[in-house]
Amino acid sequence: MNMKNFLKLHKNKILSGGLLFLAALMALTGLYVWNLEHKPELQIYFFDVGQGDSIFIEAKDGTQILIDGGPTNKILPLLGGVMPFYDHSIDVVILTHPHADHVSGLMEVLKRYNVEMIFESGASYHTAEAKEFESMVIEKNIKKIIIDRPVKLSFFKNAALNFLFPDKSFEGQVLKNVHDSALISELDFEGKKILFMSDAEKNLERYLLQKGALEDIDVLKVGHHGSKTSSTADFLKIVKPEYAVISASDRNRYGHPHPDVLSRLSAIGAQIFRTDINGTIILNINNGRLTLQKEK
């Protein structure tokens, strides 16, 4: 939500709150305008949520997209640290697949924020977390969109979010490996391309390669936390990222990221950023220039 919408929403409070409230609001508005003028055209936060995924995209016009929510309520203070104080809504939430390390934090998000729409693959996963999330979506009457074909959507100026997979319906299906139904997307902003691979493994990578769905990109959100079963040499040879971001927890029991994956990324010259080492990673695009910065 931007400041203009906030002022509309709280018009009556402003009129009845007196000069003191108005003066404070004017000061905050001035600070907001200054921040907006100096804000990059696009920011993407690869949150350090531990062993899981959560990515927050914010355009300069205030449009916000949240991809996954990580495994716990740790997502709430992270969002609170980057969203404006007055903002209690998120435009788009994308659940790439219903494993706990992606969906559990989203349940906390739905409790705290008003979400306009949710994108999913539609695959079923019979866990308490997945069932509770779907119940909350229905209870809060959130618009749910199932991705079952490649589609390109524009949520803000100069941007296209390309949903590459699923390219068929998984709605209601219970799969042996739910990673094979993961929602894969690529954000193209002013010619800079960021590929979000969720927990895709080599089978899905191979399928996307065969379909010709992949291209040379700038930033890769590495699949499945850097698991050995992802980021194959054939896949990396096609996407050729300049930067690779891995989301995993420090000293996790899975051994993520696997040394073989790190070697394959290094072999193609990718600069590697890791949430377990660097904390939250912030990607900025401004005036056609892409930069990444580390929390630590």
Sine and cosine of phi, psi and omega as CSV:
sin_phi,cos_phi,sin_psi,cos_psi,sin_omega,cos_omega
0.00,0.00,0.70,-0.71,0.04,-1.00
-1.00,-0.06,0.14,-0.99,-0.08,-1.00
-0.89,0.45,-0.59,0.81,0.01,-1.00
-0.85,0.52,-0.71,0.70,0.02,-1.00
-0.92,0.39,-0.59,0.81,0.03,-1.00
-0.88,0.47,-0.70,0.72,-0.01,-1.00
-0.89,0.45,-0.64,0.77,0.05,-1.00
-0.88,0.47,-0.70,0.72,-0.08,-1.00
-0.90,0.44,-0.58,0.82,-0.11,-0.99
-0.94,-0.35,0.45,0.89,-0.05,-1.00
-0.84,0.54,-0.72,0.70,-0.05,-1.00
-0.90,0.43,-0.64,0.77,0.03,-1.00
-0.90,0.43,-0.62,0.78,-0.01,-1.00
-0.91,0.41,-0.67,0.74,-0.03,-1.00
-0.92,0.38,-0.53,0.85,-0.07,-1.00
-0.99,-0.14,-0.08,1.00,-0.12,-0.99
-1.00,0.03,-0.13,0.99,0.06,-1.00
1.00,0.04,0.09,-1.00,-0.09,-1.00
-0.92,0.40,-0.56,0.83,-0.04,-1.00
-0.89,0.46,-0.72,0.69,0.03,-1.00
-0.89,0.46,-0.66,0.75,-0.03,-1.00
-0.90,0.43,-0.65,0.76,0.01,-1.00
-0.90,0.44,-0.68,0.73,0.01,-1.00
-0.90,0.43,-0.65,0.76,-0.01,-1.00
-0.91,0.41,-0.63,0.78,0.02,-1.00
-0.89,0.45,-0.63,0.78,0.03,-1.00
-0.90,0.43,-0.70,0.72,0.02,-1.00
-0.91,0.41,-0.61,0.79,0.03,-1.00
-0.90,0.43,-0.66,0.75,0.05,-1.00
-0.88,0.48,-0.67,0.75,0.04,-1.00
-0.90,0.43,-0.65,0.76,0.02,-1.00
-0.88,0.48,-0.72,0.70,-0.01,-1.00
-0.88,0.47,-0.67,0.74,0.03,-1.00
-0.88,0.47,-0.72,0.70,0.01,-1.00
-0.88,0.47,-0.65,0.76,-0.02,-1.00
-0.90,0.44,-0.65,0.76,-0.01,-1.00
-0.90,0.43,-0.50,0.86,-0.06,-1.00
-0.98,-0.19,0.07,1.00,-0.05,-1.00
-0.99,0.13,0.61,-0.79,0.08,-1.00
-0.88,0.48,0.36,-0.93,0.01,-1.00
-0.90,0.43,-0.51,0.86,0.02,-1.00
-0.53,-0.85,0.69,-0.72,0.12,-0.99
-0.78,-0.62,0.68,-0.73,0.08,-1.00
-0.81,-0.59,0.83,-0.56,0.01,-1.00
-0.97,-0.26,0.88,-0.48,0.16,-0.99
-1.00,-0.06,1.00,-0.07,-0.16,-0.99
-0.93,0.37,0.59,-0.81,0.14,-0.99
-1.00,0.10,1.00,0.00,-0.03,-1.00
-0.97,-0.26,0.21,0.98,-0.08,-1.00
1.00,0.03,-0.60,-0.80,-0.04,-1.00
-0.99,0.12,0.99,0.13,-0.04,-1.00
0.03,-1.00,-0.15,-0.99,0.00,-1.00
-0.79,-0.61,0.65,-0.76,0.23,-0.97
-0.33,-0.94,0.82,-0.57,-0.09,-1.00
-0.77,-0.64,0.79,-0.62,-0.04,-1.00
-0.89,-0.45,0.84,-0.55,-0.03,-1.00
-0.93,-0.36,0.77,-0.63,0.03,-1.00
-0.70,-0.72,0.83,-0.56,0.07,-1.00
-1.00,0.03,0.29,-0.96,-0.04,-1.00
-0.89,0.46,-0.46,0.89,0.01,-1.00
-0.98,0.18,0.02,1.00,0.04,-1.00
0.99,-0.13,-0.10,0.99,0.05,-1.00
-0.90,0.44,0.71,-0.70,-0.08,-1.00
-0.77,-0.64,0.68,-0.74,0.05,-1.00
-0.76,-0.65,0.77,-0.64,0.05,-1.00
-0.91,-0.42,0.86,-0.51,0.05,-1.00
-0.98,-0.22,0.94,-0.34,0.00,-1.00
0.90,0.43,0.28,-0.96,-0.10,-0.99
-0.77,-0.64,0.15,0.99,0.00,-1.00
0.96,0.27,-0.06,-1.00,-0.15,-0.99
-1.00,-0.01,-0.18,0.98,-0.11,-0.99
-0.59,-0.80,-0.10,-1.00,0.05,-1.00
-0.98,0.19,0.14,0.99,0.07,-1.00
-0.85,0.52,-0.39,0.92,0.01,-1.00
-0.88,0.47,-0.50,0.86,-0.09,-1.00
-0.90,0.43,-0.79,0.61,0.06,-1.00
-0.90,0.43,-0.48,0.88,0.04,-1.00
-0.92,0.39,-0.70,0.71,0.08,-1.00
-0.90,0.43,-0.68,0.74,0.00,-1.00
-0.88,0.48,-0.45,0.89,-0.01,-1.00
-0.98,0.20,-0.29,0.96,-0.05,-1.00
-0.87,-0.50,-0.30,0.95,0.03,-1.00
-1.00,0.00,0.52,-0.86,0.05,-1.00
-0.86,0.51,0.47,-0.88,-0.09,-1.00
-0.85,0.52,-0.52,0.85,-0.10,-0.99
-1.00,0.06,-0.11,0.99,-0.20,-0.98
-1.00,0.00,0.90,-0.44,0.02,-1.00
-0.85,-0.53,0.43,0.90,0.01,-1.00
-0.66,-0.75,0.48,-0.88,0.08,-1.00
-0.77,-0.63,0.76,-0.65,-0.10,-0.99
-0.92,0.39,-0.76,0.65,-0.13,-0.99
-0.70,-0.72,0.73,-0.68,0.17,-0.99
-0.89,-0.46,0.71,-0.70,0.05,-1.00
-0.88,-0.47,0.87,-0.49,0.13,-0.99
-0.99,-0.17,0.94,-0.35,-0.08,-1.00
-0.96,0.30,-0.58,0.81,0.12,-0.99
-0.21,-0.98,0.38,-0.93,-0.22,-0.98
-1.00,0.01,0.51,0.86,0.15,-0.99
-0.95,0.31,0.49,-0.87,-0.11,-0.99
-0.85,0.53,-0.56,0.83,-0.05,-1.00
-0.97,0.25,0.01,1.00,0.08,-1.00
-0.87,-0.49,-0.53,0.85,-0.15,-0.99
-0.98,-0.19,-0.46,0.89,-0.12,-0.99
-0.86,0.51,-0.71,0.71,0.02,-1.00
-0.91,0.42,-0.48,0.88,0.01,-1.00
-0.91,0.41,-0.49,0.87,0.05,-1.00
-0.90,0.44,-0.61,0.79,0.06,-1.00
-0.93,0.37,-0.59,0.80,0.04,-1.00
-0.89,0.46,-0.69,0.72,0.00,-1.00
-0.91,0.43,-0.49,0.87,0.05,-1.00
-0.95,0.31,-0.54,0.84,-0.13,-0.99
-0.99,-0.11,-0.55,0.83,-0.14,-0.99
-0.87,-0.50,0.47,-0.88,0.17,-0.99
-1.00,0.09,0.86,-0.51,-0.04,-1.00
-0.95,-0.33,0.77,-0.64,-0.07,-1.00
-0.98,0.22,-0.72,0.70,-0.03,-1.00
-0.48,-0.88,0.44,-0.90,-0.01,-1.00
-0.79,-0.61,0.71,-0.70,0.09,-1.00
-0.95,-0.31,0.70,-0.72,0.01,-1.00
-0.62,-0.78,0.20,-0.98,0.13,-0.99
-1.00,0.08,-0.37,0.93,0.01,-1.00
1.00,-0.02,-0.14,0.99,0.00,-1.00
-0.91,0.41,0.62,-0.78,0.01,-1.00
-1.00,0.02,0.54,-0.84,0.05,-1.00
-0.54,-0.84,0.92,-0.39,-0.21,-0.98
-1.00,0.07,0.93,0.36,0.12,-0.99
-0.87,-0.50,0.31,-0.95,0.00,-1.00
-0.87,0.50,-0.64,0.77,-0.03,-1.00
-0.90,0.43,-0.72,0.69,-0.03,-1.00
-0.90,0.44,-0.67,0.74,-0.01,-1.00
-0.92,0.40,-0.66,0.75,0.00,-1.00
-0.91,0.42,-0.64,0.77,0.01,-1.00
-0.88,0.47,-0.74,0.68,-0.01,-1.00
-0.89,0.45,-0.60,0.80,0.05,-1.00
-0.90,0.44,-0.64,0.77,0.01,-1.00
-0.92,0.39,-0.62,0.79,0.03,-1.00
-0.88,0.48,-0.69,0.73,0.02,-1.00
-0.93,0.38,-0.72,0.69,-0.04,-1.00
-0.86,0.50,-0.64,0.76,-0.04,-1.00
-1.00,0.02,0.04,1.00,0.06,-1.00
0.82,0.57,0.71,0.71,0.02,-1.00
-1.00,0.07,0.70,-0.71,0.02,-1.00
-0.91,0.42,0.84,-0.55,-0.01,-1.00
-0.92,-0.38,0.76,-0.65,-0.01,-1.00
-0.87,-0.50,0.84,-0.54,0.02,-1.00
-1.00,-0.04,0.82,-0.57,0.06,-1.00
-1.00,0.05,0.89,-0.45,0.01,-1.00
-0.74,-0.68,0.28,0.96,0.05,-1.00
-0.28,-0.96,0.40,-0.91,0.07,-1.00
-0.88,0.48,0.72,-0.70,-0.01,-1.00
-0.51,-0.86,0.56,-0.83,0.02,-1.00
-0.91,-0.41,0.82,-0.57,-0.02,-1.00
-0.82,-0.57,0.53,-0.85,0.05,-1.00
-0.88,-0.47,0.92,-0.40,-0.01,-1.00
-0.99,-0.14,-0.31,0.95,0.05,-1.00
-0.43,-0.90,0.20,-0.98,-0.15,-0.99
-0.86,0.50,0.64,-0.77,0.08,-1.00
0.90,0.44,0.40,0.92,-0.05,-1.00
-0.72,-0.70,0.53,-0.85,0.14,-0.99
-0.68,-0.73,0.79,-0.62,0.11,-0.99
-0.98,-0.21,0.93,-0.38,-0.04,-1.00
-0.99,-0.14,0.91,-0.42,0.12,-0.99
-1.00,0.10,0.93,-0.38,-0.07,-1.00
-1.00,0.02,-0.48,0.88,-0.07,-1.00
-0.39,-0.92,0.58,-0.82,0.11,0.99
-0.93,0.36,0.48,-0.88,0.12,-0.99
-0.93,-0.38,0.29,0.96,0.05,-1.00
-0.42,-0.91,0.21,-0.98,-0.08,-1.00
-0.99,0.15,0.79,-0.61,0.16,-0.99
-0.93,-0.38,0.14,0.99,-0.14,-0.99
-0.86,0.51,0.82,-0.57,0.02,-1.00
0.98,0.19,-0.10,1.00,-0.04,-1.00
-0.99,0.14,0.61,-0.80,0.12,-0.99
-0.96,-0.28,0.92,-0.38,-0.09,-1.00
-0.99,-0.15,0.49,-0.87,0.06,-1.00
-0.88,0.47,-0.66,0.75,0.05,-1.00
-0.81,-0.59,0.97,-0.22,-0.08,-1.00
-0.91,0.41,-0.30,0.95,0.07,-1.00
-0.87,0.49,-0.45,0.89,-0.02,-1.00
-0.96,0.29,-0.11,0.99,0.06,-1.00
-0.93,-0.37,0.16,0.99,-0.09,-1.00
-0.85,0.52,0.64,-0.77,0.00,-1.00
-0.99,0.17,0.90,-0.43,-0.06,-1.00
-0.96,-0.29,0.74,-0.67,-0.02,-1.00
-0.65,-0.76,0.39,-0.92,0.05,-1.00
-0.75,-0.66,0.80,-0.60,0.04,-1.00
-0.99,-0.14,0.82,-0.57,0.06,-1.00
-0.93,-0.37,0.93,-0.37,0.01,-1.00
-0.82,-0.57,0.93,-0.37,0.01,-1.00
0.78,0.63,0.65,0.76,0.06,-1.00
1.00,0.05,-0.14,0.99,0.08,-1.00
-1.00,-0.04,0.73,-0.68,-0.12,-0.99
-0.88,-0.47,0.77,-0.63,0.02,-1.00
-0.84,-0.55,0.83,-0.56,-0.05,-1.00
-0.96,-0.27,0.84,-0.55,-0.01,-1.00
-0.97,-0.25,0.95,-0.31,-0.14,-0.99
-0.99,-0.11,0.05,1.00,0.03,-1.00
0.76,0.65,-0.76,-0.65,0.04,-1.00
-0.95,-0.31,0.49,0.87,0.00,-1.00
-0.86,0.51,0.66,-0.75,0.04,-1.00
-0.92,-0.40,-0.11,-0.99,-0.17,-0.99
-0.87,0.49,-0.54,0.84,0.01,-1.00
-0.89,0.46,-0.70,0.72,0.01,-1.00
-0.95,0.31,-0.60,0.80,0.09,-1.00
-0.85,0.52,-0.73,0.69,-0.01,-1.00
-0.88,0.48,-0.67,0.75,0.00,-1.00
-0.88,0.47,-0.71,0.71,0.00,-1.00
-0.91,0.42,-0.59,0.81,0.06,-1.00
-0.90,0.44,-0.70,0.71,0.00,-1.00
-0.89,0.45,-0.55,0.84,0.00,-1.00
-0.98,0.18,-0.17,0.99,-0.05,-1.00
0.94,0.34,0.47,0.88,-0.08,-1.00
-1.00,0.07,-0.14,0.99,-0.11,-0.99
-0.95,-0.30,0.43,-0.90,-0.03,-1.00
-0.52,-0.85,0.10,-0.99,0.08,-1.00
-0.88,0.47,0.79,-0.62,-0.06,-1.00
-0.81,-0.59,0.13,-0.99,0.05,-1.00
-0.99,-0.12,-0.67,0.74,-0.06,-1.00
-0.74,-0.67,0.72,-0.70,0.06,-1.00
-0.91,-0.42,0.85,-0.53,0.25,-0.97
-0.99,0.11,0.96,-0.27,-0.18,-0.98
-0.87,0.49,0.69,-0.72,-0.03,-1.00
-0.93,0.37,0.59,-0.80,0.14,-0.99
0.77,0.63,0.69,0.72,0.15,-0.99
0.87,0.50,0.38,0.93,-0.02,-1.00
0.99,0.11,0.40,0.92,0.03,-1.00
-0.89,0.46,0.48,-0.88,0.03,-1.00
-0.87,0.50,-0.43,0.90,-0.06,-1.00
-0.99,0.13,0.06,1.00,-0.01,-1.00
-0.82,-0.58,0.13,-0.99,0.06,-1.00
0.82,0.58,0.83,0.56,0.02,-1.00
-0.94,0.35,0.30,-0.95,0.00,-1.00
-0.88,0.48,-0.65,0.76,0.00,-1.00
-0.89,0.46,-0.66,0.75,0.02,-1.00
-0.90,0.43,-0.76,0.65,-0.05,-1.00
-0.91,0.41,-0.50,0.87,0.01,-1.00
-0.89,0.45,-0.49,0.87,-0.01,-1.00
-1.00,0.05,-0.71,0.70,-0.11,-0.99
-0.99,0.17,-0.51,0.86,0.12,-0.99
0.70,0.72,0.85,0.52,-0.03,-1.00
-0.94,0.34,0.59,-0.81,0.13,-0.99
-0.97,0.23,-0.56,0.83,0.01,-1.00
-0.79,-0.61,0.57,-0.82,0.06,-1.00
-0.77,-0.64,0.77,-0.63,0.00,-1.00
-0.92,-0.40,0.80,-0.60,0.00,-1.00
-0.90,-0.44,0.79,-0.62,0.04,-1.00
-0.96,-0.28,0.91,-0.42,-0.01,-1.00
-0.36,-0.93,0.30,-0.95,0.03,-1.00
-1.00,-0.05,0.38,-0.92,-0.01,-1.00
-0.91,0.41,0.76,-0.65,0.05,-1.00
0.79,0.61,0.70,0.71,0.00,-1.00
-0.95,0.31,0.40,-0.92,-0.12,-0.99
-0.96,0.29,-0.16,0.99,-0.01,-1.00
-1.00,-0.02,-0.17,0.99,-0.05,-1.00
0.96,0.28,0.43,0.91,0.04,-1.00
-1.00,0.09,0.65,-0.76,-0.12,0.99
-0.98,0.19,0.52,-0.86,-0.03,-1.00
-0.96,0.29,0.63,-0.77,0.01,-1.00
-0.81,0.58,-0.56,0.83,0.01,-1.00
-0.90,0.44,-0.62,0.78,0.02,-1.00
-0.92,0.39,-0.68,0.73,0.04,-1.00
-0.87,0.50,-0.63,0.77,0.02,-1.00
-0.92,0.40,-0.66,0.75,0.00,-1.00
-0.91,0.41,-0.62,0.78,0.04,-1.00
-0.92,0.39,-0.68,0.74,0.02,-1.00
-0.90,0.44,-0.58,0.81,-0.04,-1.00
-0.90,0.44,-0.47,0.88,0.02,-1.00
-1.00,-0.09,0.06,1.00,0.06,-1.00
1.00,0.10,0.27,0.96,0.00,-1.00
-0.96,0.27,0.67,-0.74,0.12,-0.99
-1.00,0.08,0.82,-0.57,-0.17,-0.99
-0.99,-0.17,0.75,-0.66,0.10,-0.99
-0.86,-0.50,0.69,-0.72,-0.07,-1.00
-0.74,-0.67,0.76,-0.65,0.01,-1.00
-0.93,0.37,-0.48,0.88,0.00,-1.00
-0.93,0.36,-0.40,0.92,0.01,-1.00
-0.96,-0.28,-0.68,0.73,-0.15,-0.99
-0.99,-0.16,-0.07,1.00,-0.10,-1.00
0.95,0.32,-0.41,-0.91,0.02,-1.00
-0.89,0.46,0.71,-0.70,0.01,-1.00
-0.97,-0.25,0.76,-0.66,-0.01,-1.00
-0.91,-0.41,0.84,-0.54,0.06,-1.00
-0.98,-0.21,0.79,-0.62,0.03,-1.00
-0.88,-0.48,0.67,-0.74,0.17,-0.99
-0.82,-0.57,0.83,-0.55,-0.03,-1.00
-0.52,-0.85,0.80,-0.60,0.00,-1.00
0.80,0.60,0.64,0.77,0.05,-1.00
0.98,0.18,0.04,1.00,-0.03,-1.00
-0.96,-0.30,0.76,-0.65,-0.01,-1.00
-0.95,-0.30,0.77,-0.63,0.06,-1.00
-0.69,-0.72,0.44,-0.90,0.10,-0.99
-0.83,-0.56,0.61,-0.79,0.06,-1.00
-0.75,-0.66,0.46,-0.89,-0.06,-1.00
-0.97,-0.26,0.53,-0.85,0.11,-0.99
-0.95,0.32,-0.58,0.82,-0.02,-1.00
-0.53,-0.85,0.00,0.00,0.00,0.00
